[in-house]
Amino acid sequence: MKKGIWFFSIVICTYLLLQQTNGQTLEQSHQIGKIEGNTGDVLEDGPVGSLKVFVYELPSKYNEDLVEKDPRCLTHMFAAEIFMHRFLLSSPVRTLDPEKADWFYVPVYSTCDLTKSGLPLPFRSPQMVRSAIQQIALNWPYWNRTEGADHFFVVPHDFGACFHYQEEIAIKHGIMPLLQRATLIQTFGQKNHVCLKEGSIVITPYASPQRMQAHLLPPYIPRTIFVYFRGLLHDGINDPEGCHYARGARASLWLNFKNNPLFDISTYHPTTYYEDMQRAVFCLCPLGWAPWSPRLVEAVIFGCIPVIIADDIVLPFADAIPWEDIAVFVAENDIPKLDRILTSMPMEVILRKQNLLANPLMKQAVTFSEPAQPGDAFHQILNGLARKLPHDGSIYLKPGEKILNWTAGPVGDLNPW
């Protein structure tokens, strides 16, 4: 009974808050200023600072031909590699003179190889990336002078450049040897993990801004769902014994809260999924095969407080987005206590998180906008690249010097693509 009264109070207060803001930003805290500052510290949005990126013109078989063959690549959560390429082609940071470039971008769509069900097959990705590197090493001098230390790749696989969706195998493979010196822009982020090397830029997964915009509800709709989750709870195909998927976290959620009236959780994915998120106070963002998922982006966009259940996760754009202030972090071992953790949260803390999530800058920072907007995910990536400048002189190799081993890695990865 007490829980019911408490939750009713949350609904009323949330409704009053939304009435007060009517979709507008409330007080600008120093944390919101953090976003504002970081999008302008290094780059100006018109013109975009002095950062210069050279985009290699690879044969279209490495990128656009793959999209033409399977347009589903444009809408899946790994599509950041496609839209980053398109953004850079028309961005003010692009230079056509490689001698003036700070960074070199290799546009390879390594996740655009999909199964019938729409999931990417990472098994040929190393072959594709290796082939692209051979192309640029043979036709331009810039890779060879640093062996990729001033180059960047977008690798939005589950475990980045380890190129496998199962963690055990990804760890065994490790980061592709030819990418050891390059900067990797990836959705995967976990502390002290072999698939996240120092200097990588962790980004948000792709979620279609047009699709989310089409499902926006009026801001005064009250949040009548306490905890919301839709998604896979057990991967019976790839993990029939249930020992590996989500490290058991999702199974624990179901076991502990399937009958709890405060928890609306199911594997069923309704057509009202986005609307339901806008009616929820908390949205669960548990790990799956990897720690990250588009739910994190969707929760921020729809003002639903993300409940992040992924031990040691490295969050996207963490130097700009105040995740500690807008989200709730729950250890995987504490899942059985999740109801007590959330119901004991002071109302003023909940309202403050909702207030921060209502800020348009917060939403923009996690979105790959079309067209691009100042402070969006594209610009967060540019800021990450700019903060790594100037390059240290030690990245340039001496004549005849070689560091990377072209024959290292799993034997299958060395096959022609």
Salt bridges, closest charged atoms under 4 A:
ASP45 OD1 - HIS379 NE2 3.33
GLU57 OE2 - ARG94 NH2 3.68
GLU64 OE1 - ARG86 NH2 3.29
ASP70 OD2 - ARG72 NH2 2.79
ASP113 OD2 - ARG124 NH2 3.20
ASP150 OD2 - ARG145 NH2 3.87
ASP150 OD1 - HIS151 ND1 2.90
GLU167 OE2 - HIS193 NE2 2.81
GLU167 OE1 - ARG247 NH1 3.74
ASP264 OD1 - ARG230 NH2 2.77
GLU275 OE2 - HIS215 ND1 2.79
ASP276 OD1 - ARG279 NH1 3.72
ASP319 OD2 - ARG387 NH2 2.73
GLU332 OE2 - ARG247 NH2 2.63
ASP334 OD1 - LYS337 NZ 3.28
ASP339 OD2 - LYS3 NZ 3.76
ASP376 OD1 - HIS379 ND1 2.79
